[in-house]
Amino acid sequence: MHVSYWPPGVPRDYSLDAYEQAYATLGFVKCSDETYEARVTRIALFAKGLQPTHASRQISPDQWTSKLGQDVDISHHLHGVSGDTYGNPVAFLCRFE
């Protein structure tokens, strides 16, 4: 996974903790699950084992959006991108708008 920007002061490694710290610089905190709430931006972090591979953003009670490559954005159910490529959702982050 190539990351062109990384927040200052956050360990630059492929760990869930580092990714959670990076999202915290944008106002995200850990939340318990994928339950939809109005005025809350929710992100699902995907991982294979403990290595993060992907993030999806919730856009409605049953839809998420993902960027798959430079010019490809898709909408899907939470587990629509689960599997061998991205692993599974292992953490949820919320930002209250």
Secondary structure, DSSP 8 states (H G I E B T S, - for coil): ---S---TTS--SSSHHHHHHHHHTTT-EEESS----TTEEEEEEEEETTEEEEEEEEEETTEEEEE-STT-EEEE-GGGGTBTTTBEEEEEEEEE-
